[in-house]
């Protein structure tokens, strides 16, 4: 095995501060996704600060030219900046090198030549040794190694420059849907990678792999779904590992360079909303896991959701922090969650910094389901979102709005967090998009403050039984529901404001065209390589005829039943506003030393409501915040498509700018030739559903005449 030195470019923040204080450096990079291996989202730069934002202006704009029409593409990339070069990705996942001073393109690499691009990318990984520089990035099912200077594949890595992420999972790679949205992380000679997966009953397992940085060979594999003889095997039904899927590190990773420990935020077992076929607590589902980065051996773990039925993946890279408590300095790791809670652990031992209580939660009534009796709740800090829909209150902007929402809820169940899914429907609050989301938290080492943006958007989830008795007439419907088509397009195939309807397909596509889409995917629709030709024939036949319904009595009489839900349905009023009293989106400052929320402010607004003198409501937001030593918190994320800067001490809004498209990405900041820049991707689209864009915008202080 070829060992290399740790990349010298990965500076620690304290080294940057030393250089700045000595006035001996003109270039400060942003060398890693979210700023550093600790995923801190922090910069020691102070040139742009709370006192001079009136001098902040657009320094340059770069447009990639490959956004899709409507809202069918997005840019979620937090770029890395090395020396004077920025490495980023475009809406159709082209890897691009830019002059970070002017926004001029140097080269681009297209992994989808003559093919339709699929998926999103949130960042890339940079590496160098004495003889070469590489960019590692993912697109489709592949991890690519690209020469950072030329934009050409490094042919000595993997299979002519790429690794197939579907291989090495113990199943037929050609039938698996596996890709990666978040970048890997490097420790010495090992590149650690997580993956994204389908979320249906046939999902691939989310094993985490360590690859040799030079050759691409697999160094180790951590089985996130334990196999016989491994720790956690007894938390599943016997032999569940042979078919169970999910439990993947899709959200990104963090690394303690001093100890060589990599931290994995793991997702839910699949299927996300029903676990009758996976009884038990399902380790390492929804766990924060600490591994030895060189060997892949588990050091410790903590499960934050038992037997998940809510799609409550750990949604962001854990943040490595330092906490002052009872006169002691504790090296800690903070994990934000979709439930709106922060779990804080000693990162060396896994011991909770603040107590965590197991509390009773409501139980499921679905056939075959066995809900966990309790779920963990940290005593401190308190939740940064509301966790009970009746207590939060229905939206009451008007009587008609209130009545509309009440009628839409109907007989659906409401209640506290962890109210399980039901065929009558459940108002899930927090919803599947948080609480916290993939943008992650930012940590200020000066103050011990953690900054996290959050959503408070209720979802109306209704379960539907699917009989699995092999009736030929129902095969197409089974394939539609069990492959997660209902998640986006609904059980009635009417779609949502983000995902299109699947009605009247015969007027739009031929059988062959639909078959091709299922095989290769398009845009944000993944491929379904697991489908046989017979499966595709049955599924397409179902798509071209009326949907069939399955009743509860029929399901109860069946010897084999599973459940799916009827789509990602946000609970909204007739005007499209979330069906709960504001705030709908917030920015939060959490004092980790005290375990308290220091301040909370609405994040985003609806201009038409502001014009009616309704206070800022906040909006759904995707993408994280950046905090700096200049006293500011910088964030886009909101559906009103603005970039905002807040005072980090009190949450006061100091500055805002209307972007050309939604900034659903985390900003970065860097310095070149003693000029500080702030950059953000404005790609719109995605799950928020606003128009797509193709721009990166950089801001800097006005240059003196």
LINZIFEN-V106450 format. One line per field, one symbol per residue. burial: + if it has 24 or more other ideal C-beta (glycine too) atoms within 12 Angstrom, else -. A space follows every 50 residues. Layout:
BEGIN
burial->???
END
This chain:
BEGIN
burial->---+-++-+++++--+---+------++++++++++++++++++++++++ --+--+-+++++++-+++--++++++++++++++++++++++++++++++ +-+-++-+++++---+++++++++++++----++++++++++++++++-- ++++--++--+++++++++-+---++++++++++++++++++++++++++ +++++++++++++++++++++++++++----++-+++--++--+++++++ +++++++-++++++++++++++++++++++++++++++++++++-+-+++ +++++++++++++++++++++++-+----++++++++++++++++++--+ -+++-+----++-+-+++++++--++++-++-+++++++--+-++-+--- +--++--++--+++-++++++++-+++++++++++++++++++++-++++ ++++++++++++++++++-----++++++++++++++++++++-++++++ -+--+--------++-+++++++++++++++---++-+++++++--++-+ ----+--+--+++++++++++++--++++++++++++++++++-+-++-+ ++++++--+------+++++++++++++++++++++++++++++++++-- +-+++++-++++++++++++++--++++++++++++++++++++++++++ +----
END
